[in-house]
Amino acid sequence: MRVEIWSDIACPWCYVGKARFEKALAAFPHRDQVEVVHRSFELDPGRAKGDVQPVITMLTRKYGMSEAQAHAGEENLGAQAAAEGLDYRTRGRDHGSTFDMHRLLHLAKEHGRQDALLQALYRANFAEERSVFTEGDERLVELATEAGLDAEAARKVLADPDAYADEVRADEREAAGLGATGVPFFVLDRKYGVSGAQPAEVFTRALTQAWDERPPLRLVGRGDAQACGPDGCEVPQQD
């Protein structure tokens, strides 16, 4: 079974939702047969690479809330994250373009390191003092190597603005086609969707339902054709 997760590194509920989903997946009896694929979604796709501002400033300008409301929201998110065992800085974070991070995540997918890089990016953005937006490409290269990627391969991607750009945009078009207007957005076997950072119990029910409703395997052709099994391989006998 495949679970696709659309998310953005700048999305705190994606950070929390990933932890809740993984809690449900860890307890799922068929977890070893579940493939998880992370898909790109930018909350601020038009933001220029160098356009960085404090999170509180972004919240007040984008959503029209007061600074007090923005700070209260961050405190609530910090408590939600802590309940999932996650570190979360409620003060001093900044906000910027995540496009290059998504491009690196597509590189990581090719090398089987996608989840490791996403977790490193989340940790860096939400829990660490160093910014993922203001320190230049080398900060992203550093995180990529921590996740097991080759540093020069990461630098090559970041130096070429077209590298994996089509893959990021394709993910975003697909999200729109599926009706996703926000993230996190979870799609199970292209049959069920779960929107938002739901409690772990919701993910447990969704995993169980999607697994139980998988169509049975239909065999095509004769059932008596030669095959190999635990006792060896059937060898046709010569007349």
C-alpha positions in Angstrom: 0.0 0.0 0.0 1.2 3.5 -0.8 0.7 6.6 1.3 1.6 9.9 -0.4 2.0 13.0 1.8 1.9 16.5 0.5 3.6 18.9 2.8 5.8 22.0 3.1 8.9 22.6 5.3 7.4 25.9 6.4 4.2 24.3 7.6 4.2 23.7 11.4 1.1 21.4 11.2 3.0 19.3 8.6 5.8 18.9 11.2 3.3 17.8 13.8 1.2 15.8 11.4 4.2 13.7 10.2 4.9 12.7 13.8 1.2 11.7 14.4 1.1 9.7 11.2 4.3 7.9 12.0 3.0 7.0 15.5 0.0 5.3 13.8 2.2 3.7 11.2 4.6 2.3 13.8 1.7 0.4 15.4 0.1 -0.7 12.1 0.5 -4.5 11.7 1.3 -4.2 8.0 3.7 -1.3 8.3 6.5 -3.1 6.5 4.2 -3.2 3.4 3.4 0.5 3.4 5.4 2.7 1.1 5.5 6.4 2.1 6.2 9.0 -0.5 6.6 12.7 0.3 5.2 15.2 -2.3 5.9 18.9 -2.8 3.6 21.7 -1.8 4.6 25.3 -1.3 2.5 27.4 1.0 4.1 30.5 -0.5 5.0 29.6 -4.1 5.5 33.1 -5.3 8.0 34.1 -2.7 11.5 35.1 -4.0 14.5 33.2 -2.7 15.9 36.2 -0.8 12.6 37.4 0.6 12.9 36.3 4.3 11.0 37.8 7.2 10.2 36.8 10.8 7.4 34.3 11.2 5.4 36.7 13.4 5.6 39.4 10.7 4.5 37.0 8.0 1.5 35.9 10.1 0.3 39.4 10.9 0.6 40.5 7.3 -0.7 37.4 5.5 -3.6 36.6 7.9 -4.4 40.0 9.3 -3.9 38.9 12.9 -2.4 40.9 15.7 1.0 40.2 17.1 -0.5 39.0 20.3 -2.7 36.5 18.3 0.4 35.4 16.2 2.4 34.8 19.4 -0.5 32.9 21.0 -0.8 30.7 17.9 2.9 29.9 18.1 2.7 29.0 21.7 -0.2 26.7 20.9 1.8 25.0 18.2 4.7 24.6 20.5 2.5 22.8 23.0 1.1 20.6 20.2 4.6 19.7 19.0 5.8 19.0 22.6 2.9 16.5 23.0 4.4 14.6 20.1 7.9 14.7 21.5 9.0 17.4 19.0 11.1 20.5 19.8 9.6 23.8 18.6 11.0 27.3 18.9 8.1 29.6 19.5 10.2 32.8 19.2 12.8 34.0 16.7 12.0 31.8 13.7 11.9 33.2 10.2 10.0 32.4 7.0 11.1 32.2 3.3 10.9 30.3 0.1 11.0 26.5 0.4 11.3 25.8 -3.4 15.0 24.8 -3.2 14.3 22.5 -0.3 11.6 20.7 -2.3 14.0 20.3 -5.2 16.6 18.7 -2.9 13.8 16.4 -1.6 13.3 15.1 -5.1 17.1 14.4 -5.3 16.8 12.6 -2.0 13.9 10.5 -3.2 16.1 9.1 -6.0 18.6 8.0 -3.4 16.2 6.6 -0.8 16.9 9.4 1.6 13.8 11.5 1.2 12.3 11.0 4.7 15.7 11.5 6.3 16.1 14.9 4.5 12.6 16.0 5.3 13.1 15.3 8.9 16.4 17.2 8.9 14.7 20.2 7.3 11.8 20.2 9.7 14.2 20.0 12.7 16.4 22.8 11.4 13.4 25.0 10.6 11.3 24.5 13.7 13.8 23.5 16.5 17.2 25.0 15.8 18.4 28.6 16.1 20.3 28.6 12.8 18.1 29.6 9.8 17.4 27.5 6.8 16.6 30.7 4.8 19.4 33.2 5.5 22.6 31.2 5.5 22.7 30.4 1.8 22.9 27.2 -0.1 25.7 25.7 2.1 23.2 25.4 5.0 21.0 23.2 2.8 24.0 21.3 1.6 25.0 20.6 5.3 21.5 19.3 6.0 21.5 17.2 2.8 24.8 15.5 3.8 23.4 14.9 7.3 20.6 13.0 5.6 23.1 10.8 3.7 23.3 12.7 0.4 26.5 13.6 -1.5 27.4 17.2 -0.9 28.5 17.9 -4.5 25.3 16.4 -5.8 23.3 18.7 -3.6 25.4 21.7 -4.6 24.9 20.9 -8.3 21.1 20.8 -7.8 21.0 24.1 -5.9 23.3 25.7 -8.5 20.8 24.8 -11.3 17.4 26.4 -10.8 15.8 24.0 -13.3 17.0 20.9 -11.5 13.9 19.0 -10.3 11.8 22.2 -10.8 9.4 20.3 -13.1 9.0 17.6 -10.5 8.1 20.1 -7.8 5.5 21.8 -10.0 4.1 18.4 -11.1 3.5 17.5 -7.4 1.8 20.8 -6.8 -0.5 20.4 -9.9 -1.3 16.9 -8.8 -2.3 18.2 -5.3 -4.6 20.7 -6.9 -6.1 18.0 -9.0 -6.8 15.9 -5.9 -8.5 18.9 -4.3 -5.8 19.7 -1.7 -6.0 23.4 -0.8 -3.7 23.0 2.3 -1.3 20.7 3.9 -0.5 18.2 5.3 -2.6 16.2 2.9 -2.4 12.4 3.1 -3.5 10.1 0.2 -3.8 6.4 0.8 -3.7 4.1 -2.2 -5.3 6.9 -4.2 -8.6 6.0 -2.6 -8.7 7.9 0.7 -7.6 11.3 1.7 -6.8 12.7 5.2 -6.5 16.4 5.5 -4.6 18.1 8.3 -2.6 17.0 11.3 -5.2 14.6 12.6 -4.8 12.6 15.8 -2.9 9.3 15.5 -6.2 7.4 15.9 -7.6 8.9 12.7 -4.5 7.8 10.8 -4.9 4.3 12.3 -8.5 4.0 11.1 -7.5 5.3 7.7 -4.6 2.9 7.3 -6.8 0.0 8.5 -9.7 0.8 6.1 -7.4 1.3 3.1 -5.6 -1.9 3.8 -8.8 -3.9 4.3 -10.4 -2.6 1.1 -7.5 -3.4 -1.2 -8.8 -5.4 -4.1 -7.8 -9.1 -4.1 -5.1 -10.1 -6.6 -6.5 -11.5 -9.8 -4.4 -14.1 -11.6 -4.2 -14.0 -15.4 -3.4 -17.2 -17.4 -3.3 -20.8 -16.5 -2.8 -21.7 -12.8 -0.8 -24.9 -13.7 2.2 -23.2 -15.4 5.7 -24.2 -14.3 7.0 -22.3 -11.3 9.5 -22.5 -8.5 8.5 -23.0 -4.8 9.9 -23.9 -1.4 10.5 -27.5 -2.6 12.3 -26.5 -5.8 11.6 -25.8 -9.4 9.3 -27.9 -11.6 11.3 -29.3 -14.5 9.4 -30.5 -17.6 10.0 -34.2 -18.3 11.2 -35.3 -21.7 9.0 -37.9 -23.4 
